[in-house]
Amino acid sequence: MDMLLTFLRQDADTSKGESASDKALRQQLQDALDLISSLVTLFPLEHLALTFNGGKDACVVFYLVRAALALRRVTTKEELARVKVLYFAPKHGEFPEVTSFMEEVVRTFDFTYTVYPPGCSYKEGMRDLVDREGLKAVFLGVRSGDPYSCT
């Protein structure tokens, strides 16, 4: 996360030799952090959640949310724990490598997550969190080419 923040903090003077793709990436990351920060400002942390399944998209969102929280000085374990981390178990079971990676990330960042059992849809899980806990926003990593990403 420190490398991400360092990359974003580079100003125009120190990044003159960088490529157009690096500049575009910096802008995309900054836009994402601005959006996440605006939601952190609008809603109490208890009303925010992020989904995490150990995949590439989920890892990017996880790091972006952690970076946005760090920039807003939300850094203690107690504060970070107020943002719910959700895992929807796949119907087919999980690959052992994904399970061990997720366990490693949990140990490294010292967080817990709510597991929704196989067969529980995102819609059911979100409805539960909205009704029971007042959930207002969910951070979810989806690429534009993913199935149903445009719906």
BANUPA-765363 format. One record per atom (N, C-alpha, C): residue in three letters; x, y, z; residue number from 1; atom name. Coordinates in steps of 0.02 Angstrom, whole numbers. Layout:
<lumnu "Ala",<X,Y,Z>,NUM,"CA">,
...
REM end
This chain:
<lumnu "Met",<41,-59,0>,1,"N">,
<lumnu "Met",<0,0,0>,1,"CA">,
<lumnu "Met",<44,63,0>,1,"C">,
<lumnu "Asp",<100,60,34>,2,"N">,
<lumnu "Asp",<145,118,35>,2,"CA">,
<lumnu "Asp",<169,135,-36>,2,"C">,
<lumnu "Met",<183,84,-76>,3,"N">,
<lumnu "Met",<205,96,-145>,3,"CA">,
<lumnu "Met",<150,130,-185>,3,"C">,
<lumnu "Leu",<89,109,-174>,4,"N">,
<lumnu "Leu",<32,140,-209>,4,"CA">,
<lumnu "Leu",<27,214,-192>,4,"C">,
<lumnu "Leu",<30,229,-128>,5,"N">,
<lumnu "Leu",<25,299,-107>,5,"CA">,
<lumnu "Leu",<84,340,-132>,5,"C">,
<lumnu "Thr",<144,311,-132>,6,"N">,
<lumnu "Thr",<202,346,-159>,6,"CA">,
<lumnu "Thr",<193,361,-233>,6,"C">,
<lumnu "Phe",<169,312,-271>,7,"N">,
<lumnu "Phe",<156,321,-342>,7,"CA">,
<lumnu "Phe",<106,378,-354>,7,"C">,
<lumnu "Leu",<54,380,-314>,8,"N">,
<lumnu "Leu",<3,431,-323>,8,"CA">,
<lumnu "Leu",<27,501,-303>,8,"C">,
<lumnu "Arg",<73,503,-256>,9,"N">,
<lumnu "Arg",<97,568,-231>,9,"CA">,
<lumnu "Arg",<151,600,-275>,9,"C">,
<lumnu "Gln",<176,564,-324>,10,"N">,
<lumnu "Gln",<226,593,-368>,10,"CA">,
<lumnu "Gln",<195,653,-404>,10,"C">,
<lumnu "Asp",<230,708,-402>,11,"N">,
<lumnu "Asp",<204,766,-438>,11,"CA">,
<lumnu "Asp",<232,770,-508>,11,"C">,
<lumnu "Ala",<210,819,-545>,12,"N">,
<lumnu "Ala",<229,825,-615>,12,"CA">,
<lumnu "Ala",<305,834,-623>,12,"C">,
<lumnu "Asp",<338,867,-576>,13,"N">,
<lumnu "Asp",<410,878,-581>,13,"CA">,
<lumnu "Asp",<449,813,-576>,13,"C">,
<lumnu "Thr",<427,768,-534>,14,"N">,
<lumnu "Thr",<465,706,-524>,14,"CA">,
<lumnu "Thr",<444,652,-573>,14,"C">,
<lumnu "Ser",<392,663,-611>,15,"N">,
<lumnu "Ser",<368,609,-655>,15,"CA">,
<lumnu "Ser",<370,630,-729>,15,"C">,
<lumnu "Lys",<415,676,-746>,16,"N">,
<lumnu "Lys",<418,701,-816>,16,"CA">,
<lumnu "Lys",<435,646,-866>,16,"C">,
<lumnu "Gly",<474,598,-847>,17,"N">,
<lumnu "Gly",<494,546,-894>,17,"CA">,
<lumnu "Gly",<447,487,-896>,17,"C">,
<lumnu "Glu",<392,490,-861>,18,"N">,
<lumnu "Glu",<348,432,-859>,18,"CA">,
<lumnu "Glu",<307,426,-923>,18,"C">,
<lumnu "Ser",<285,366,-936>,19,"N">,
<lumnu "Ser",<247,352,-997>,19,"CA">,
<lumnu "Ser",<175,377,-991>,19,"C">,
<lumnu "Ala",<143,381,-1048>,20,"N">,
<lumnu "Ala",<72,402,-1049>,20,"CA">,
<lumnu "Ala",<29,351,-1011>,20,"C">,
<lumnu "Ser",<48,287,-1015>,21,"N">,
<lumnu "Ser",<8,236,-980>,21,"CA">,
<lumnu "Ser",<15,243,-904>,21,"C">,
<lumnu "Asp",<75,263,-880>,22,"N">,
<lumnu "Asp",<83,275,-808>,22,"CA">,
<lumnu "Asp",<41,335,-786>,22,"C">,
<lumnu "Lys",<40,387,-827>,23,"N">,
<lumnu "Lys",<-2,446,-811>,23,"CA">,
<lumnu "Lys",<-76,427,-810>,23,"C">,
<lumnu "Ala",<-97,387,-858>,24,"N">,
<lumnu "Ala",<-167,365,-861>,24,"CA">,
<lumnu "Ala",<-184,322,-801>,24,"C">,
<lumnu "Leu",<-138,277,-782>,25,"N">,
<lumnu "Leu",<-149,234,-724>,25,"CA">,
<lumnu "Leu",<-154,276,-661>,25,"C">,
<lumnu "Arg",<-109,324,-653>,26,"N">,
<lumnu "Arg",<-111,368,-595>,26,"CA">,
<lumnu "Arg",<-178,404,-591>,26,"C">,
<lumnu "Gln",<-204,427,-647>,27,"N">,
<lumnu "Gln",<-268,462,-647>,27,"CA">,
<lumnu "Gln",<-325,415,-629>,27,"C">,
<lumnu "Gln",<-324,355,-656>,28,"N">,
<lumnu "Gln",<-376,306,-640>,28,"CA">,
<lumnu "Gln",<-376,288,-566>,28,"C">,
<lumnu "Leu",<-316,278,-539>,29,"N">,
<lumnu "Leu",<-311,263,-468>,29,"CA">,
<lumnu "Leu",<-335,321,-425>,29,"C">,
<lumnu "Gln",<-316,382,-445>,30,"N">,
<lumnu "Gln",<-338,440,-407>,30,"CA">,
<lumnu "Gln",<-414,448,-410>,30,"C">,
<lumnu "Asp",<-443,436,-468>,31,"N">,
<lumnu "Asp",<-516,440,-475>,31,"CA">,
<lumnu "Asp",<-549,388,-429>,31,"C">,
<lumnu "Ala",<-522,328,-427>,32,"N">,
<lumnu "Ala",<-550,276,-384>,32,"CA">,
<lumnu "Ala",<-545,296,-310>,32,"C">,
<lumnu "Leu",<-487,322,-291>,33,"N">,
<lumnu "Leu",<-478,343,-221>,33,"CA">,
<lumnu "Leu",<-524,401,-204>,33,"C">,
<lumnu "Asp",<-534,447,-251>,34,"N">,
<lumnu "Asp",<-580,503,-238>,34,"CA">,
<lumnu "Asp",<-651,478,-228>,34,"C">,
<lumnu "Leu",<-672,430,-268>,35,"N">,
<lumnu "Leu",<-740,401,-261>,35,"CA">,
<lumnu "Leu",<-747,366,-193>,35,"C">,
<lumnu "Ile",<-698,324,-177>,36,"N">,
<lumnu "Ile",<-701,289,-113>,36,"CA">,
<lumnu "Ile",<-701,338,-55>,36,"C">,
<lumnu "Ser",<-659,389,-59>,37,"N">,
<lumnu "Ser",<-655,440,-6>,37,"CA">,
<lumnu "Ser",<-721,477,2>,37,"C">,
<lumnu "Ser",<-755,490,-54>,38,"N">,
<lumnu "Ser",<-819,525,-48>,38,"CA">,
<lumnu "Ser",<-870,482,-12>,38,"C">,
<lumnu "Leu",<-869,417,-24>,39,"N">,
<lumnu "Leu",<-916,372,12>,39,"CA">,
<lumnu "Leu",<-898,367,86>,39,"C">,
<lumnu "Val",<-833,367,101>,40,"N">,
<lumnu "Val",<-812,365,171>,40,"CA">,
<lumnu "Val",<-833,429,207>,40,"C">,
<lumnu "Thr",<-835,484,171>,41,"N">,
<lumnu "Thr",<-858,548,199>,41,"CA">,
<lumnu "Thr",<-934,548,208>,41,"C">,
<lumnu "Leu",<-970,521,159>,42,"N">,
<lumnu "Leu",<-1043,523,160>,42,"CA">,
<lumnu "Leu",<-1075,476,212>,42,"C">,
<lumnu "Phe",<-1045,418,222>,43,"N">,
<lumnu "Phe",<-1076,367,263>,43,"CA">,
<lumnu "Phe",<-1032,346,321>,43,"C">,
<lumnu "Pro",<-1063,327,377>,44,"N">,
<lumnu "Pro",<-1023,298,432>,44,"CA">,
<lumnu "Pro",<-989,233,408>,44,"C">,
<lumnu "Leu",<-931,219,434>,45,"N">,
<lumnu "Leu",<-894,159,413>,45,"CA">,
<lumnu "Leu",<-935,96,421>,45,"C">,
<lumnu "Glu",<-979,93,471>,46,"N">,
<lumnu "Glu",<-1020,34,483>,46,"CA">,
<lumnu "Glu",<-1068,20,426>,46,"C">,
<lumnu "His",<-1080,70,384>,47,"N">,
<lumnu "His",<-1128,62,329>,47,"CA">,
<lumnu "His",<-1093,48,263>,47,"C">,
<lumnu "Leu",<-1028,33,266>,48,"N">,
<lumnu "Leu",<-989,18,206>,48,"CA">,
<lumnu "Leu",<-965,-55,209>,48,"C">,
<lumnu "Ala",<-957,-84,151>,49,"N">,
<lumnu "Ala",<-932,-153,147>,49,"CA">,
<lumnu "Ala",<-891,-161,84>,49,"C">,
<lumnu "Leu",<-847,-210,84>,50,"N">,
<lumnu "Leu",<-813,-229,23>,50,"CA">,
<lumnu "Leu",<-814,-304,17>,50,"C">,
<lumnu "Thr",<-820,-327,-45>,51,"N">,
<lumnu "Thr",<-819,-399,-56>,51,"CA">,
<lumnu "Thr",<-747,-420,-69>,51,"C">,
<lumnu "Phe",<-730,-479,-45>,52,"N">,
<lumnu "Phe",<-661,-503,-53>,52,"CA">,
<lumnu "Phe",<-663,-578,-62>,52,"C">,
<lumnu "Asn",<-638,-601,-120>,53,"N">,
<lumnu "Asn",<-636,-672,-133>,53,"CA">,
<lumnu "Asn",<-565,-696,-151>,53,"C">,
<lumnu "Gly",<-516,-652,-143>,54,"N">,
<lumnu "Gly",<-447,-670,-158>,54,"CA">,
<lumnu "Gly",<-428,-662,-230>,54,"C">,
<lumnu "Gly",<-475,-644,-274>,55,"N">,
<lumnu "Gly",<-460,-634,-345>,55,"CA">,
<lumnu "Gly",<-424,-568,-358>,55,"C">,
<lumnu "Lys",<-401,-561,-420>,56,"N">,
<lumnu "Lys",<-363,-500,-438>,56,"CA">,
<lumnu "Lys",<-404,-437,-428>,56,"C">,
<lumnu "Asp",<-466,-437,-453>,57,"N">,
<lumnu "Asp",<-508,-378,-447>,57,"CA">,
<lumnu "Asp",<-521,-361,-374>,57,"C">,
<lumnu "Ala",<-535,-413,-334>,58,"N">,
<lumnu "Ala",<-549,-403,-263>,58,"CA">,
<lumnu "Ala",<-487,-375,-227>,58,"C">,
<lumnu "Cys",<-428,-398,-246>,59,"N">,
<lumnu "Cys",<-367,-374,-215>,59,"CA">,
<lumnu "Cys",<-356,-300,-231>,59,"C">,
<lumnu "Val",<-368,-280,-293>,60,"N">,
<lumnu "Val",<-360,-210,-312>,60,"CA">,
<lumnu "Val",<-407,-166,-271>,60,"C">,
<lumnu "Val",<-470,-187,-266>,61,"N">,
<lumnu "Val",<-519,-148,-227>,61,"CA">,
<lumnu "Val",<-499,-147,-153>,61,"C">,
<lumnu "Phe",<-477,-204,-127>,62,"N">,
<lumnu "Phe",<-456,-207,-58>,62,"CA">,
<lumnu "Phe",<-401,-156,-43>,62,"C">,
<lumnu "Tyr",<-350,-155,-86>,63,"N">,
<lumnu "Tyr",<-295,-108,-76>,63,"CA">,
<lumnu "Tyr",<-317,-35,-86>,63,"C">,
<lumnu "Leu",<-360,-23,-133>,64,"N">,
<lumnu "Leu",<-385,45,-144>,64,"CA">,
<lumnu "Leu",<-426,70,-84>,64,"C">,
<lumnu "Val",<-468,27,-57>,65,"N">,
<lumnu "Val",<-508,46,2>,65,"CA">,
<lumnu "Val",<-461,58,61>,65,"C">,
<lumnu "Arg",<-413,14,71>,66,"N">,
<lumnu "Arg",<-365,23,127>,66,"CA">,
<lumnu "Arg",<-325,88,117>,66,"C">,
<lumnu "Ala",<-305,103,56>,67,"N">,
<lumnu "Ala",<-267,165,42>,67,"CA">,
<lumnu "Ala",<-311,226,55>,67,"C">,
<lumnu "Ala",<-373,224,32>,68,"N">,
<lumnu "Ala",<-418,281,43>,68,"CA">,
<lumnu "Ala",<-430,292,117>,68,"C">,
<lumnu "Leu",<-438,238,154>,69,"N">,
<lumnu "Leu",<-448,244,227>,69,"CA">,
<lumnu "Leu",<-385,272,260>,69,"C">,
<lumnu "Ala",<-327,250,238>,70,"N">,
<lumnu "Ala",<-264,275,266>,70,"CA">,
<lumnu "Ala",<-257,350,253>,70,"C">,
<lumnu "Leu",<-275,372,193>,71,"N">,
<lumnu "Leu",<-272,443,177>,71,"CA">,
<lumnu "Leu",<-320,484,220>,71,"C">,
<lumnu "Arg",<-374,453,243>,72,"N">,
<lumnu "Arg",<-423,486,286>,72,"CA">,
<lumnu "Arg",<-406,474,360>,72,"C">,
<lumnu "Arg",<-347,446,373>,73,"N">,
<lumnu "Arg",<-322,433,440>,73,"CA">,
<lumnu "Arg",<-364,382,479>,73,"C">,
<lumnu "Val",<-395,336,442>,74,"N">,
<lumnu "Val",<-430,279,472>,74,"CA">,
<lumnu "Val",<-380,222,472>,74,"C">,
<lumnu "Thr",<-347,210,529>,75,"N">,
<lumnu "Thr",<-292,162,528>,75,"CA">,
<lumnu "Thr",<-293,112,585>,75,"C">,
<lumnu "Thr",<-331,124,638>,76,"N">,
<lumnu "Thr",<-330,76,693>,76,"CA">,
<lumnu "Thr",<-371,14,675>,76,"C">,
<lumnu "Lys",<-355,-41,706>,77,"N">,
<lumnu "Lys",<-391,-103,693>,77,"CA">,
<lumnu "Lys",<-465,-95,706>,77,"C">,
<lumnu "Glu",<-482,-59,759>,78,"N">,
<lumnu "Glu",<-552,-49,777>,78,"CA">,
<lumnu "Glu",<-589,-9,723>,78,"C">,
<lumnu "Glu",<-556,43,698>,79,"N">,
<lumnu "Glu",<-588,84,645>,79,"CA">,
<lumnu "Glu",<-595,44,581>,79,"C">,
<lumnu "Leu",<-542,10,561>,80,"N">,
<lumnu "Leu",<-544,-29,499>,80,"CA">,
<lumnu "Leu",<-596,-85,503>,80,"C">,
<lumnu "Ala",<-606,-113,562>,81,"N">,
<lumnu "Ala",<-654,-168,570>,81,"CA">,
<lumnu "Ala",<-726,-145,561>,81,"C">,
<lumnu "Arg",<-737,-80,563>,82,"N">,
<lumnu "Arg",<-805,-54,554>,82,"CA">,
<lumnu "Arg",<-828,-63,482>,82,"C">,
<lumnu "Val",<-782,-66,434>,83,"N">,
<lumnu "Val",<-799,-79,364>,83,"CA">,
<lumnu "Val",<-804,-155,357>,83,"C">,
<lumnu "Lys",<-861,-179,337>,84,"N">,
<lumnu "Lys",<-872,-251,332>,84,"CA">,
<lumnu "Lys",<-835,-279,271>,84,"C">,
<lumnu "Val",<-806,-338,280>,85,"N">,
<lumnu "Val",<-775,-374,225>,85,"CA">,
<lumnu "Val",<-817,-437,215>,85,"C">,
<lumnu "Leu",<-840,-448,154>,86,"N">,
<lumnu "Leu",<-887,-501,138>,86,"CA">,
<lumnu "Leu",<-856,-552,90>,86,"C">,
<lumnu "Tyr",<-873,-615,102>,87,"N">,
<lumnu "Tyr",<-850,-668,57>,87,"CA">,
<lumnu "Tyr",<-910,-712,42>,87,"C">,
<lumnu "Phe",<-925,-718,-23>,88,"N">,
<lumnu "Phe",<-979,-761,-45>,88,"CA">,
<lumnu "Phe",<-948,-826,-70>,88,"C">,
<lumnu "Ala",<-957,-879,-32>,89,"N">,
<lumnu "Ala",<-927,-944,-49>,89,"CA">,
<lumnu "Ala",<-957,-970,-114>,89,"C">,
<lumnu "Pro",<-916,-992,-161>,90,"N">,
<lumnu "Pro",<-942,-1018,-224>,90,"CA">,
<lumnu "Pro",<-976,-1086,-214>,90,"C">,
<lumnu "Lys",<-1025,-1099,-257>,91,"N">,
<lumnu "Lys",<-1061,-1162,-254>,91,"CA">,
<lumnu "Lys",<-1016,-1223,-263>,91,"C">,
<lumnu "His",<-966,-1216,-306>,92,"N">,
<lumnu "His",<-922,-1272,-324>,92,"CA">,
<lumnu "His",<-865,-1283,-275>,92,"C">,
<lumnu "Gly",<-861,-1242,-222>,93,"N">,
<lumnu "Gly",<-804,-1246,-177>,93,"CA">,
<lumnu "Gly",<-748,-1201,-201>,93,"C">,
<lumnu "Glu",<-699,-1193,-160>,94,"N">,
<lumnu "Glu",<-644,-1147,-176>,94,"CA">,
<lumnu "Glu",<-581,-1187,-190>,94,"C">,
<lumnu "Phe",<-538,-1160,-233>,95,"N">,
<lumnu "Phe",<-474,-1190,-246>,95,"CA">,
<lumnu "Phe",<-431,-1184,-182>,95,"C">,
<lumnu "Pro",<-392,-1235,-165>,96,"N">,
<lumnu "Pro",<-351,-1232,-104>,96,"CA">,
<lumnu "Pro",<-302,-1173,-104>,96,"C">,
<lumnu "Glu",<-277,-1155,-164>,97,"N">,
<lumnu "Glu",<-230,-1098,-169>,97,"CA">,
<lumnu "Glu",<-265,-1033,-151>,97,"C">,
<lumnu "Val",<-327,-1026,-170>,98,"N">,
<lumnu "Val",<-365,-965,-154>,98,"CA">,
<lumnu "Val",<-378,-962,-79>,98,"C">,
<lumnu "Thr",<-397,-1019,-50>,99,"N">,
<lumnu "Thr",<-410,-1022,22>,99,"CA">,
<lumnu "Thr",<-347,-1003,61>,99,"C">,
<lumnu "Ser",<-289,-1031,42>,100,"N">,
<lumnu "Ser",<-228,-1015,79>,100,"CA">,
<lumnu "Ser",<-207,-942,68>,100,"C">,
<lumnu "Phe",<-218,-916,8>,101,"N">,
<lumnu "Phe",<-203,-845,-5>,101,"CA">,
<lumnu "Phe",<-247,-800,39>,101,"C">,
<lumnu "Met",<-311,-816,41>,102,"N">,
<lumnu "Met",<-356,-775,82>,102,"CA">,
<lumnu "Met",<-337,-778,156>,102,"C">,
<lumnu "Glu",<-318,-837,180>,103,"N">,
<lumnu "Glu",<-295,-844,249>,103,"CA">,
<lumnu "Glu",<-233,-802,262>,103,"C">,
<lumnu "Glu",<-187,-800,213>,104,"N">,
<lumnu "Glu",<-127,-760,219>,104,"CA">,
<lumnu "Glu",<-144,-685,222>,104,"C">,
<lumnu "Val",<-189,-663,179>,105,"N">,
<lumnu "Val",<-209,-592,179>,105,"CA">,
<lumnu "Val",<-243,-573,245>,105,"C">,
<lumnu "Val",<-285,-618,270>,106,"N">,
<lumnu "Val",<-318,-605,335>,106,"CA">,
<lumnu "Val",<-266,-599,390>,106,"C">,
<lumnu "Arg",<-216,-643,391>,107,"N">,
<lumnu "Arg",<-163,-638,442>,107,"CA">,
<lumnu "Arg",<-122,-574,433>,107,"C">,
<lumnu "Thr",<-105,-558,372>,108,"N">,
<lumnu "Thr",<-63,-499,359>,108,"CA">,
<lumnu "Thr",<-98,-435,380>,108,"C">,
<lumnu "Phe",<-161,-428,363>,109,"N">,
<lumnu "Phe",<-197,-366,376>,109,"CA">,
<lumnu "Phe",<-241,-369,438>,109,"C">,
<lumnu "Asp",<-242,-427,470>,110,"N">,
<lumnu "Asp",<-277,-436,534>,110,"CA">,
<lumnu "Asp",<-349,-412,530>,110,"C">,
<lumnu "Phe",<-388,-443,487>,111,"N">,
<lumnu "Phe",<-459,-427,483>,111,"CA">,
<lumnu "Phe",<-500,-491,482>,111,"C">,
<lumnu "Thr",<-563,-484,493>,112,"N">,
<lumnu "Thr",<-609,-541,488>,112,"CA">,
<lumnu "Thr",<-660,-525,434>,112,"C">,
<lumnu "Tyr",<-692,-577,409>,113,"N">,
<lumnu "Tyr",<-742,-565,358>,113,"CA">,
<lumnu "Tyr",<-802,-609,370>,113,"C">,
<lumnu "Thr",<-858,-586,345>,114,"N">,
<lumnu "Thr",<-921,-624,350>,114,"CA">,
<lumnu "Thr",<-925,-670,290>,114,"C">,
<lumnu "Val",<-937,-733,302>,115,"N">,
<lumnu "Val",<-942,-782,248>,115,"CA">,
<lumnu "Val",<-1016,-797,235>,115,"C">,
<lumnu "Tyr",<-1036,-787,173>,116,"N">,
<lumnu "Tyr",<-1102,-807,151>,116,"CA">,
<lumnu "Tyr",<-1095,-876,120>,116,"C">,
<lumnu "Pro",<-1138,-924,139>,117,"N">,
<lumnu "Pro",<-1130,-993,118>,117,"CA">,
<lumnu "Pro",<-1141,-1003,43>,117,"C">,
<lumnu "Pro",<-1116,-1059,17>,118,"N">,
<lumnu "Pro",<-1128,-1075,-54>,118,"CA">,
<lumnu "Pro",<-1203,-1073,-68>,118,"C">,
<lumnu "Gly",<-1219,-1044,-124>,119,"N">,
<lumnu "Gly",<-1289,-1039,-143>,119,"CA">,
<lumnu "Gly",<-1322,-974,-123>,119,"C">,
<lumnu "Cys",<-1292,-937,-78>,120,"N">,
<lumnu "Cys",<-1319,-871,-59>,120,"CA">,
<lumnu "Cys",<-1297,-821,-112>,120,"C">,
<lumnu "Ser",<-1344,-789,-143>,121,"N">,
<lumnu "Ser",<-1327,-741,-197>,121,"CA">,
<lumnu "Ser",<-1305,-675,-167>,121,"C">,
<lumnu "Tyr",<-1271,-635,-208>,122,"N">,
<lumnu "Tyr",<-1253,-567,-188>,122,"CA">,
<lumnu "Tyr",<-1315,-528,-168>,122,"C">,
<lumnu "Lys",<-1367,-537,-208>,123,"N">,
<lumnu "Lys",<-1429,-500,-195>,123,"CA">,
<lumnu "Lys",<-1457,-518,-127>,123,"C">,
<lumnu "Glu",<-1459,-582,-110>,124,"N">,
<lumnu "Glu",<-1483,-602,-43>,124,"CA">,
<lumnu "Glu",<-1438,-575,12>,124,"C">,
<lumnu "Gly",<-1373,-579,3>,125,"N">,
<lumnu "Gly",<-1326,-554,53>,125,"CA">,
<lumnu "Gly",<-1332,-479,63>,125,"C">,
<lumnu "Met",<-1337,-443,8>,126,"N">,
<lumnu "Met",<-1343,-370,12>,126,"CA">,
<lumnu "Met",<-1409,-350,45>,126,"C">,
<lumnu "Arg",<-1463,-384,26>,127,"N">,
<lumnu "Arg",<-1528,-370,56>,127,"CA">,
<lumnu "Arg",<-1524,-380,132>,127,"C">,
<lumnu "Asp",<-1492,-434,153>,128,"N">,
<lumnu "Asp",<-1483,-448,224>,128,"CA">,
<lumnu "Asp",<-1446,-391,259>,128,"C">,
<lumnu "Leu",<-1391,-369,228>,129,"N">,
<lumnu "Leu",<-1352,-315,259>,129,"CA">,
<lumnu "Leu",<-1388,-248,259>,129,"C">,
<lumnu "Val",<-1425,-234,207>,130,"N">,
<lumnu "Val",<-1464,-172,204>,130,"CA">,
<lumnu "Val",<-1518,-173,258>,130,"C">,
<lumnu "Asp",<-1555,-228,261>,131,"N">,
<lumnu "Asp",<-1611,-233,309>,131,"CA">,
<lumnu "Asp",<-1587,-237,381>,131,"C">,
<lumnu "Arg",<-1536,-276,394>,132,"N">,
<lumnu "Arg",<-1514,-290,462>,132,"CA">,
<lumnu "Arg",<-1465,-238,489>,132,"C">,
<lumnu "Glu",<-1421,-211,445>,133,"N">,
<lumnu "Glu",<-1368,-168,470>,133,"CA">,
<lumnu "Glu",<-1364,-99,437>,133,"C">,
<lumnu "Gly",<-1411,-84,393>,134,"N">,
<lumnu "Gly",<-1412,-18,362>,134,"CA">,
<lumnu "Gly",<-1357,-6,311>,134,"C">,
<lumnu "Leu",<-1334,-58,278>,135,"N">,
<lumnu "Leu",<-1281,-52,227>,135,"CA">,
<lumnu "Leu",<-1301,1,175>,135,"C">,
<lumnu "Lys",<-1253,45,158>,136,"N">,
<lumnu "Lys",<-1266,98,109>,136,"CA">,
<lumnu "Lys",<-1225,91,45>,136,"C">,
<lumnu "Ala",<-1165,62,50>,137,"N">,
<lumnu "Ala",<-1121,57,-9>,137,"CA">,
<lumnu "Ala",<-1077,-5,-3>,137,"C">,
<lumnu "Val",<-1063,-36,-62>,138,"N">,
<lumnu "Val",<-1021,-95,-65>,138,"CA">,
<lumnu "Val",<-967,-83,-118>,138,"C">,
<lumnu "Phe",<-906,-96,-101>,139,"N">,
<lumnu "Phe",<-850,-92,-148>,139,"CA">,
<lumnu "Phe",<-840,-162,-177>,139,"C">,
<lumnu "Leu",<-842,-166,-243>,140,"N">,
<lumnu "Leu",<-838,-230,-277>,140,"CA">,
<lumnu "Leu",<-795,-221,-340>,140,"C">,
<lumnu "Gly",<-747,-264,-349>,141,"N">,
<lumnu "Gly",<-704,-260,-408>,141,"CA">,
<lumnu "Gly",<-734,-297,-467>,141,"C">,
<lumnu "Val",<-749,-261,-520>,142,"N">,
<lumnu "Val",<-776,-290,-581>,142,"CA">,
<lumnu "Val",<-741,-258,-640>,142,"C">,
<lumnu "Arg",<-717,-299,-686>,143,"N">,
<lumnu "Arg",<-688,-272,-747>,143,"CA">,
<lumnu "Arg",<-743,-262,-799>,143,"C">,
<lumnu "Ser",<-732,-215,-843>,144,"N">,
<lumnu "Ser",<-783,-200,-893>,144,"CA">,
<lumnu "Ser",<-799,-260,-938>,144,"C">,
<lumnu "Gly",<-754,-306,-946>,145,"N">,
<lumnu "Gly",<-766,-364,-988>,145,"CA">,
<lumnu "Gly",<-797,-423,-952>,145,"C">,
<lumnu "Asp",<-807,-417,-886>,146,"N">,
<lumnu "Asp",<-837,-472,-848>,146,"CA">,
<lumnu "Asp",<-910,-481,-867>,146,"C">,
<lumnu "Pro",<-935,-543,-864>,147,"N">,
<lumnu "Pro",<-1006,-555,-878>,147,"CA">,
<lumnu "Pro",<-1050,-513,-832>,147,"C">,
<lumnu "Tyr",<-1101,-485,-860>,148,"N">,
<lumnu "Tyr",<-1151,-444,-824>,148,"CA">,
<lumnu "Tyr",<-1122,-379,-796>,148,"C">,
<lumnu "Ser",<-1063,-359,-816>,149,"N">,
<lumnu "Ser",<-1033,-298,-788>,149,"CA">,
<lumnu "Ser",<-1068,-235,-811>,149,"C">,
<lumnu "Cys",<-1105,-239,-864>,150,"N">,
<lumnu "Cys",<-1140,-180,-890>,150,"CA">,
<lumnu "Cys",<-1212,-177,-869>,150,"C">,
<lumnu "Thr",<-1235,-225,-829>,151,"N">,
<lumnu "Thr",<-1305,-226,-809>,151,"CA">,
<lumnu "Thr",<-1313,-207,-736>,151,"C">,
REM end
